[in-house]
Amino acid sequence: MQVRMGLLKKKPEASPAEFRAYWRNHHAALASRVPNLQCYWQNAVTERLQRGIDFARGPWDFDGFSQLWLDSDAASAGFRNGDLAAELIQDENRFLGDLHVVTAEQRVVIPVPQLAVRARLLKRISILRRKTGLSEEDFRREWIFHGELVKKMPGVSGYRQNVVVERERVKGVLGDYDDLPIDGIVELWFEDTEKLAAAFASAPGQETMQHAKTFLEEITAYVVEEDRVK
C-alpha cells in the first residue's frame, strides 16, 4: 500500500471555514470515486506553530493535507488519466489556490489507537527536508533510527513516517527532488498540547531532537483536525 498525499493551499479569498466545507462536502465525494481507493482522510490545518521543537521552519504554508491509500500498482493512475482525473482538476481549481502531491511509503512506528480514542487526540503533521549534501539513502537510514528514539518519548499516542517516493509540484506531472524538496511527512498523535510539550521537553525528547539536527535541514509543523472520508 502507498499513500498519496495532497498538500493543499486554499484560495486567498476563501475563509478557512469555507475551504473546509467545500473540501469535505463537495470535493470528497468526487475523490472517493478513484479506482482502487482503500481509505481516505482529510487533515485540515488549525495551527502553524513549532510546538516543542527548536528548528528552522521551511517555506511551506498549507491549509490541508489529504491522504488516500491505494493499491501500489495503481497508486496514481486514477489521478492522471481519464475523465475522472479531469473532473478532479476542474473541481480543485474551484477551491484551491495551489496543490502539490507526493506519493509515500508509510511506516507505522507507534500504532495509532482505535477510532474512538483517535477522535479525541491532537494530531501534528510535519514536513521534513534532509540536510544539504545528505543522500536520500542516508536520510532514510537515519529516519529509521530516529523512529526508535521517538518510541522512548513519553506521551506519544501514535507515530507514522511517510517516506516520499514520487513528487508532483504540478498535479499529474512527475517531477524531481528540486521541484519539490520534501523528503518525508511525519504524523504524530498526543492527548493534548500539554502532552506534546512534555514529550519534547523530556530527556528522550531532547535526545530525539538532537539527533534530528544531524540529518534534517527543516521541519515545518502543523496541528491538524483529521476527518475520515472513506
Backbone bond lengths (Angstrom), bond angles and torsions (degrees), N, CA, C in turn:
res aa  C-N    CA-C-N  psi(-1)  N-CA   C-N-CA  omega(-1)  CA-C   N-CA-C  phi
1 M - - - 1.466 - - 1.524 110.35 -
2 Q 1.322 116.17 137.41 1.450 122.49 172.08 1.519 108.81 -118.47
3 V 1.317 115.39 157.10 1.461 119.75 177.32 1.520 108.14 -116.73
4 R 1.305 114.92 127.51 1.461 122.42 177.22 1.527 106.91 -98.03
5 M 1.324 116.22 123.60 1.458 120.47 -173.57 1.524 109.84 -118.84
6 G 1.332 115.40 122.73 1.448 121.27 173.98 1.519 109.72 -91.43
7 L 1.322 116.52 134.80 1.458 122.73 178.59 1.524 105.99 -108.44
8 L 1.326 116.34 104.01 1.454 122.62 -164.62 1.521 113.08 -103.86
9 K 1.330 115.60 137.44 1.456 123.30 172.85 1.531 107.84 -123.62
10 K 1.325 116.53 123.04 1.464 120.33 -178.44 1.521 111.38 -70.64
11 K 1.322 115.57 163.17 1.456 119.65 171.62 1.530 108.67 -65.26
12 P 1.331 118.35 141.71 1.469 120.01 -174.88 1.519 114.06 -61.91
13 E 1.318 117.30 -27.25 1.460 119.33 -178.12 1.528 113.07 -81.73
14 A 1.327 117.86 -11.19 1.466 121.16 -178.78 1.525 110.38 -88.51
15 S 1.310 116.79 141.99 1.461 120.97 174.50 1.526 108.70 -77.96
16 P 1.334 117.63 160.69 1.467 119.08 175.61 1.525 112.49 -55.94
17 A 1.325 117.09 -38.39 1.467 120.36 -179.78 1.526 110.88 -66.58
18 E 1.329 117.56 -40.87 1.465 120.70 178.86 1.529 110.68 -65.81
19 F 1.312 116.21 -42.20 1.464 120.42 177.47 1.523 111.09 -58.97
20 R 1.316 116.91 -49.51 1.456 120.94 -177.71 1.523 111.61 -64.03
21 A 1.317 116.70 -40.06 1.466 120.19 -178.44 1.527 111.21 -64.04
22 Y 1.313 117.07 -44.18 1.470 119.17 -179.72 1.526 110.42 -68.30
23 W 1.321 115.86 -43.15 1.465 120.44 -179.88 1.520 110.75 -58.60
24 R 1.322 116.65 -46.44 1.469 120.28 -175.64 1.515 112.72 -79.30
25 N 1.322 117.75 -41.39 1.466 120.79 -170.27 1.518 114.04 -91.22
26 H 1.331 117.96 -16.21 1.466 120.34 -178.41 1.533 111.64 -122.82
27 H 1.317 116.58 -58.64 1.460 119.19 -173.06 1.525 112.57 -67.86
28 A 1.306 118.08 -32.76 1.466 121.37 -177.03 1.527 111.89 -58.45
29 A 1.322 116.95 -40.90 1.469 120.15 -178.95 1.524 110.84 -64.22
30 L 1.316 116.50 -37.19 1.462 120.45 179.49 1.520 110.99 -69.23
31 A 1.326 117.34 -47.63 1.468 121.10 -179.60 1.523 111.79 -64.07
32 S 1.323 116.66 -28.87 1.465 120.61 -179.05 1.519 113.03 -67.93
33 R 1.327 117.42 -12.96 1.468 121.36 -179.18 1.528 112.70 -84.36
34 V 1.326 118.36 -5.39 1.471 120.66 -178.25 1.529 110.00 -62.14
35 P 1.326 118.33 131.58 1.476 120.65 -180.00 1.529 112.07 -59.91
36 N 1.319 115.23 148.03 1.467 123.38 175.28 1.523 113.74 67.55
37 L 1.335 116.71 16.45 1.456 120.22 178.27 1.524 109.39 -77.32
38 Q 1.325 116.36 122.68 1.456 121.68 -177.84 1.531 112.46 -96.56
39 C 1.322 117.15 -35.35 1.457 121.09 -175.09 1.522 108.22 -158.90
40 Y 1.343 116.74 148.14 1.462 121.22 -175.77 1.524 109.07 -145.94
41 W 1.325 115.62 121.78 1.466 122.16 176.07 1.520 109.90 -124.92
42 Q 1.337 115.45 147.57 1.455 122.40 171.48 1.526 108.79 -113.54
43 N 1.326 116.38 140.83 1.466 122.91 179.87 1.522 108.17 -126.70
44 A 1.325 117.37 103.70 1.456 122.08 -178.81 1.529 109.84 -90.12
45 V 1.324 117.13 129.99 1.464 121.80 -177.71 1.529 110.39 -71.05
46 T 1.325 115.95 131.25 1.463 122.03 177.21 1.520 112.54 -117.75
47 E 1.350 117.61 -13.47 1.467 120.91 -176.85 1.520 109.61 -158.13
48 R 1.348 115.95 144.57 1.460 121.82 -179.97 1.532 109.82 -125.73
49 L 1.306 117.46 59.69 1.451 122.15 -179.69 1.528 109.54 -117.37
50 Q 1.327 116.03 149.52 1.463 121.77 177.00 1.535 109.59 -88.80
51 R 1.282 117.36 53.15 1.471 121.10 -175.21 1.529 111.79 -55.12
52 G 1.330 115.45 127.20 1.454 120.45 172.63 1.513 115.59 81.54
53 I 1.335 118.37 -8.44 1.455 119.72 -175.65 1.528 110.39 -126.77
54 D 1.317 115.63 145.46 1.460 122.75 175.75 1.517 106.85 -111.84
55 F 1.339 115.09 88.36 1.456 119.82 -170.21 1.516 110.14 -148.82
56 A 1.332 116.48 146.27 1.466 121.08 175.86 1.522 109.87 -59.91
57 R 1.335 115.36 134.49 1.453 121.22 178.16 1.528 108.90 -95.36
58 G 1.325 116.40 138.59 1.456 120.79 -179.63 1.517 112.70 -76.71
59 P 1.325 117.70 -178.42 1.458 122.28 -175.95 1.527 114.18 -81.07
60 W 1.314 117.08 -1.90 1.461 120.72 -171.74 1.534 112.01 -74.16
61 D 1.320 115.93 140.06 1.460 121.68 176.82 1.523 107.83 -141.67
62 F 1.329 116.58 94.80 1.453 121.82 -175.52 1.530 110.84 -113.58
63 D 1.323 114.61 157.72 1.467 121.53 178.33 1.516 112.72 -107.47
64 G 1.319 116.95 -11.21 1.458 119.47 179.53 1.511 111.86 -170.38
65 F 1.327 114.71 159.62 1.462 123.01 178.42 1.525 108.11 -131.53
66 S 1.312 117.13 121.90 1.462 119.96 173.07 1.516 108.85 -95.17
67 Q 1.324 115.85 149.88 1.462 122.03 176.93 1.518 108.04 -134.66
68 L 1.330 115.02 120.24 1.459 120.78 -179.10 1.522 108.35 -128.24
69 W 1.321 115.76 117.43 1.460 121.66 -179.87 1.523 108.74 -91.64
70 L 1.331 115.71 127.87 1.452 121.62 -177.73 1.515 110.05 -132.84
71 D 1.351 116.22 161.59 1.449 120.12 170.82 1.516 108.24 -60.26
72 S 1.305 117.92 136.71 1.465 121.64 -173.68 1.522 113.17 -56.27
73 D 1.329 117.54 -39.95 1.464 120.44 -176.53 1.522 112.43 -68.33
74 A 1.321 116.80 -16.72 1.466 119.99 -177.86 1.519 110.85 -125.80
75 A 1.321 115.82 30.42 1.464 120.30 -169.55 1.510 113.90 -59.30
76 S 1.321 118.56 -35.07 1.461 119.32 -173.01 1.523 114.51 -128.43
77 A 1.321 118.16 -10.49 1.465 120.18 -172.73 1.519 112.69 -58.20
78 G 1.331 117.04 -39.97 1.455 120.31 -177.99 1.510 113.92 -67.29
79 F 1.328 117.10 -17.45 1.457 121.17 179.48 1.522 112.46 -95.32
80 R 1.331 117.67 -9.97 1.460 120.62 -174.13 1.510 113.27 -112.74
81 N 1.332 116.94 -21.25 1.462 119.42 -172.53 1.524 111.38 -130.02
82 G 1.323 115.86 148.32 1.455 121.22 171.77 1.516 114.07 92.02
83 D 1.348 113.57 178.67 1.459 121.07 -175.75 1.520 112.41 -65.23
84 L 1.336 117.58 -39.13 1.459 119.88 -178.84 1.523 111.32 -64.23
85 A 1.331 117.12 -39.63 1.466 120.48 177.72 1.524 110.37 -59.77
86 A 1.327 116.56 -41.39 1.470 120.34 178.64 1.519 111.02 -66.91
87 E 1.334 116.75 -40.16 1.473 120.38 177.50 1.522 111.43 -62.08
88 L 1.329 116.65 -41.33 1.458 120.65 -179.98 1.526 111.12 -61.98
89 I 1.323 116.59 -45.23 1.464 120.22 -179.69 1.522 110.50 -64.54
90 Q 1.303 117.01 -41.31 1.466 120.81 178.56 1.525 111.12 -60.56
91 D 1.331 115.72 -42.50 1.463 119.27 -179.59 1.523 110.95 -71.50
92 E 1.325 117.53 -38.48 1.472 120.51 178.19 1.518 111.45 -61.06
93 N 1.329 116.19 -35.43 1.463 119.47 178.63 1.525 112.21 -66.48
94 R 1.328 116.80 -19.82 1.464 120.48 179.77 1.531 112.39 -74.57
95 F 1.343 116.98 -31.23 1.463 117.30 -172.59 1.526 114.97 -129.33
96 L 1.340 117.51 -2.44 1.464 120.16 -179.59 1.523 111.64 -113.58
97 G 1.328 115.77 139.47 1.443 120.64 172.91 1.510 111.64 -85.71
98 D 1.340 116.47 -28.40 1.457 121.23 179.16 1.522 108.93 -158.84
99 L 1.320 115.85 154.52 1.461 121.58 -179.36 1.514 109.20 -152.93
100 H 1.323 116.52 123.73 1.455 122.99 169.54 1.529 107.15 -115.71
101 V 1.330 116.25 158.13 1.467 120.80 -178.12 1.518 109.59 -135.71
102 V 1.326 116.07 136.44 1.461 120.86 170.36 1.525 108.36 -126.25
103 T 1.313 115.34 147.49 1.464 121.90 170.75 1.518 106.97 -109.04
104 A 1.326 116.01 133.53 1.464 120.20 -172.47 1.519 111.43 -133.02
105 E 1.323 113.93 152.25 1.461 121.96 167.73 1.522 106.84 -94.20
106 Q 1.313 116.07 126.01 1.461 120.28 -172.87 1.527 111.27 -99.75
107 R 1.335 114.88 134.90 1.457 121.84 176.86 1.532 107.99 -121.02
108 V 1.327 116.25 121.15 1.462 121.29 178.45 1.522 107.95 -88.66
109 V 1.327 116.49 115.05 1.462 121.70 -179.34 1.525 110.43 -94.59
110 I 1.323 117.19 -46.97 1.468 123.00 173.71 1.526 106.25 -124.68
111 P 1.333 118.83 113.33 1.471 120.83 -175.40 1.530 112.25 -55.89
112 V 1.316 114.71 140.63 1.458 121.16 178.06 1.533 108.68 -76.93
113 P 1.335 118.33 138.69 1.469 120.25 -178.89 1.530 112.94 -62.74
114 Q 1.326 115.30 168.17 1.463 121.99 176.32 1.523 110.26 -57.81
115 L 1.344 115.74 158.70 1.462 121.10 -171.91 1.518 113.65 -55.54
116 A 1.316 117.74 -40.06 1.471 120.48 -177.38 1.524 111.22 -61.39
117 V 1.337 116.38 -38.95 1.472 120.78 177.52 1.522 110.06 -78.35
118 R 1.312 116.03 -42.69 1.470 121.69 -177.74 1.533 111.74 -56.66
119 A 1.311 117.25 -35.92 1.466 121.28 -177.71 1.518 112.44 -62.40
120 R 1.334 117.51 -21.31 1.469 121.03 -178.12 1.528 112.53 -95.65
121 L 1.331 116.97 -3.70 1.459 120.42 -174.22 1.524 112.42 -90.37
122 L 1.323 115.11 157.50 1.457 122.74 170.92 1.527 107.40 -88.82
123 K 1.332 116.03 135.43 1.462 120.61 179.82 1.522 109.97 -116.94
124 R 1.331 115.28 136.36 1.461 120.45 174.11 1.524 109.78 -122.00
125 I 1.327 115.30 132.50 1.456 123.05 173.75 1.521 107.88 -111.85
126 S 1.332 116.59 133.74 1.461 121.32 178.87 1.525 110.29 -129.97
127 I 1.322 115.82 138.90 1.464 123.21 177.00 1.532 108.05 -97.10
128 L 1.320 116.52 132.41 1.461 121.78 -177.03 1.525 111.28 -114.06
129 R 1.333 115.52 140.67 1.467 121.51 167.50 1.516 108.62 -126.66
130 R 1.319 116.01 129.88 1.461 120.72 -177.56 1.526 111.33 -71.02
131 K 1.326 115.83 161.64 1.452 121.28 178.61 1.529 110.68 -62.33
132 T 1.316 115.29 143.86 1.458 120.82 175.89 1.525 109.58 -59.26
133 G 1.326 115.46 130.71 1.459 120.69 -179.37 1.510 114.61 93.37
134 L 1.325 117.19 -13.08 1.468 120.75 178.39 1.522 108.75 -84.88
135 S 1.302 117.31 133.10 1.464 120.75 -179.41 1.522 110.98 -73.54
136 E 1.315 115.43 159.80 1.456 120.67 176.42 1.526 110.44 -60.99
137 E 1.317 116.95 -40.26 1.471 121.23 179.18 1.527 111.18 -62.31
138 D 1.328 116.36 -43.69 1.456 119.69 179.89 1.530 111.05 -67.56
139 F 1.329 116.27 -38.20 1.465 119.47 176.19 1.522 110.74 -58.04
140 R 1.302 117.06 -46.84 1.469 120.39 -178.05 1.524 111.25 -63.97
141 R 1.318 116.68 -40.46 1.462 119.70 178.97 1.528 110.71 -63.61
142 E 1.319 116.63 -45.06 1.461 120.14 -179.94 1.521 111.46 -65.79
143 W 1.323 117.35 -35.27 1.457 120.15 -178.51 1.525 110.91 -68.77
144 I 1.314 117.06 -35.87 1.469 119.77 175.59 1.531 109.65 -61.62
145 F 1.317 116.62 -46.18 1.464 119.94 177.47 1.525 110.84 -62.14
146 H 1.333 116.35 -39.59 1.460 121.88 178.80 1.531 110.88 -58.55
147 G 1.325 116.52 -38.68 1.453 120.34 178.47 1.516 112.77 -59.52
148 E 1.333 116.49 -35.28 1.465 119.93 177.66 1.521 110.96 -66.39
149 L 1.325 117.49 -32.66 1.465 120.98 176.74 1.531 110.68 -70.31
150 V 1.329 116.47 -40.88 1.469 120.25 179.06 1.525 110.68 -60.53
151 K 1.321 116.85 -35.29 1.468 120.69 178.94 1.527 112.37 -57.11
152 K 1.335 117.07 -27.08 1.459 121.35 -177.58 1.522 112.56 -84.80
153 M 1.323 117.31 -12.51 1.464 120.33 -177.50 1.531 110.54 -72.91
154 P 1.324 118.61 134.56 1.472 120.39 179.59 1.525 111.38 -73.92
155 G 1.332 115.36 145.13 1.463 119.57 171.22 1.510 116.29 82.91
156 V 1.336 118.58 7.46 1.460 120.79 177.03 1.528 108.55 -85.45
157 S 1.328 116.72 115.61 1.466 120.52 -175.55 1.517 113.21 -86.81
158 G 1.340 117.51 -20.73 1.458 121.42 178.97 1.510 109.79 -168.88
159 Y 1.347 116.26 149.48 1.465 119.65 -177.16 1.525 109.00 -153.81
160 R 1.346 115.72 123.83 1.461 121.13 176.44 1.523 109.60 -129.69
161 Q 1.321 115.23 142.49 1.458 123.03 175.37 1.522 108.81 -109.75
162 N 1.334 116.25 129.50 1.461 122.30 177.35 1.528 108.41 -114.37
163 V 1.329 115.89 104.99 1.462 122.17 -177.02 1.529 108.41 -87.78
164 V 1.324 117.15 118.79 1.466 121.40 -174.92 1.526 110.35 -72.50
165 V 1.349 115.84 129.18 1.463 121.19 179.08 1.527 112.33 -119.08
166 E 1.337 117.70 -17.79 1.465 122.08 175.51 1.518 109.11 -143.03
167 R 1.349 115.61 148.42 1.456 121.29 -177.31 1.524 110.23 -132.70
168 E 1.319 115.69 137.02 1.459 122.35 174.24 1.528 107.78 -131.61
169 R 1.322 116.80 95.03 1.469 118.04 175.84 1.524 109.16 -64.64
170 V 1.333 115.50 -39.33 1.461 122.29 169.28 1.514 106.55 -106.34
171 K 1.309 116.91 122.46 1.465 120.23 -175.80 1.525 110.88 -54.63
172 G 1.334 114.58 132.83 1.452 120.69 178.47 1.510 114.53 90.87
173 V 1.333 117.02 -7.43 1.465 121.14 -179.61 1.528 108.47 -119.69
174 L 1.323 117.13 109.58 1.459 120.42 179.79 1.518 110.09 -66.20
175 G 1.337 115.40 132.53 1.453 120.65 -179.89 1.510 111.72 -122.10
176 D 1.316 115.87 -177.20 1.467 120.03 178.41 1.527 109.38 -105.81
177 Y 1.317 115.23 -175.17 1.458 120.71 -174.04 1.527 112.24 -62.19
178 D 1.327 116.90 -39.36 1.460 119.62 -178.42 1.527 112.12 -65.74
179 D 1.328 116.90 -26.11 1.465 120.36 177.61 1.523 111.65 -67.68
180 L 1.334 115.81 -37.22 1.464 120.97 -175.61 1.533 107.52 -148.14
181 P 1.335 117.40 81.96 1.479 121.00 -173.68 1.524 113.48 -76.58
182 I 1.314 114.45 69.45 1.461 122.92 175.64 1.521 107.38 -120.62
183 D 1.331 116.61 124.69 1.463 120.73 -177.48 1.519 113.16 -97.89
184 G 1.314 116.86 -30.55 1.455 119.76 -177.71 1.513 111.88 -160.90
185 I 1.312 115.18 160.25 1.465 122.18 176.26 1.525 107.95 -129.92
186 V 1.316 115.24 124.56 1.468 123.09 -177.18 1.522 109.81 -95.90
187 E 1.328 116.00 141.25 1.466 122.04 168.56 1.527 107.85 -121.88
188 L 1.316 116.47 123.60 1.460 123.24 178.30 1.514 109.77 -128.47
189 W 1.327 115.85 140.35 1.461 121.45 177.20 1.525 109.96 -121.73
190 F 1.348 115.58 138.43 1.466 123.23 176.87 1.523 108.19 -137.03
191 E 1.329 116.05 163.32 1.464 118.87 176.53 1.525 111.29 -66.30
192 D 1.336 117.12 -38.32 1.463 121.13 -178.63 1.528 108.83 -167.01
193 T 1.337 116.47 -179.24 1.468 120.22 -178.21 1.524 111.89 -65.85
194 E 1.333 117.47 -29.55 1.468 120.03 177.88 1.521 110.87 -65.88
195 K 1.321 116.76 -43.00 1.467 120.18 177.68 1.531 110.84 -65.13
196 L 1.333 116.55 -37.70 1.459 120.87 177.35 1.530 110.13 -60.70
197 A 1.338 115.82 -50.76 1.463 119.95 -178.54 1.525 111.24 -61.69
198 A 1.330 117.04 -41.68 1.459 120.93 -179.25 1.523 111.35 -66.06
199 A 1.326 117.47 -36.26 1.467 120.94 -179.99 1.515 110.90 -62.35
200 F 1.339 116.46 -45.38 1.460 119.56 -177.80 1.526 112.30 -77.60
201 A 1.336 117.34 -24.40 1.467 121.02 178.23 1.520 112.43 -79.74
202 S 1.322 118.05 -17.06 1.466 121.93 -178.28 1.525 110.43 -68.70
203 A 1.325 116.34 164.87 1.465 120.56 177.49 1.532 111.96 -58.94
204 P 1.358 119.13 -45.81 1.468 118.46 175.73 1.529 112.47 -62.73
205 G 1.329 116.88 -34.50 1.452 120.05 178.18 1.517 112.18 -65.54
206 Q 1.329 116.27 -41.42 1.461 120.66 177.81 1.534 111.19 -65.05
207 E 1.331 116.00 -39.88 1.464 120.09 176.72 1.527 110.75 -62.88
208 T 1.313 115.51 -41.58 1.467 120.63 179.59 1.512 111.39 -61.34
209 M 1.335 117.86 -44.45 1.457 120.70 -178.58 1.529 111.71 -71.62
210 Q 1.319 117.92 -32.59 1.461 119.53 174.87 1.524 110.18 -63.08
211 H 1.323 115.88 -38.77 1.464 118.47 177.11 1.526 110.57 -67.52
212 A 1.333 117.14 -38.84 1.463 120.42 179.54 1.525 111.02 -55.73
213 K 1.321 116.97 -36.65 1.463 120.80 -177.23 1.526 112.50 -71.75
214 T 1.324 117.51 -11.48 1.458 119.77 177.76 1.525 112.69 -84.06
215 F 1.350 117.81 -17.29 1.469 118.56 -176.77 1.527 114.54 -136.48
216 L 1.343 118.00 -3.41 1.460 120.95 179.76 1.522 111.32 -116.47
217 E 1.330 114.72 138.74 1.461 121.78 175.70 1.523 110.96 -90.15
218 E 1.326 115.62 -39.11 1.466 121.12 -175.18 1.521 111.02 -143.17
219 I 1.327 115.11 146.57 1.467 122.83 167.56 1.517 106.61 -131.13
220 T 1.314 116.85 124.37 1.464 121.71 179.01 1.524 108.07 -116.03
221 A 1.326 116.11 106.71 1.466 121.50 -169.70 1.528 112.28 -101.36
222 Y 1.323 114.67 145.63 1.465 123.36 176.33 1.529 108.94 -138.67
223 V 1.314 116.39 142.53 1.464 120.44 164.03 1.524 106.36 -93.86
224 V 1.329 115.76 136.05 1.471 120.61 -176.16 1.528 109.60 -129.19
225 E 1.312 113.68 159.02 1.467 121.37 170.46 1.517 106.86 -110.56
226 E 1.327 116.22 116.90 1.458 119.23 -173.75 1.518 112.00 -95.56
227 D 1.334 113.81 150.81 1.469 120.40 -176.23 1.525 107.77 -143.94
228 R 1.329 116.33 123.60 1.454 119.35 178.89 1.523 110.13 -83.58
229 V 1.339 115.38 126.36 1.466 121.74 178.68 1.526 109.60 -94.22
230 K 1.336 115.82 -44.25 1.473 120.78 -178.47 1.518 109.51 -139.82
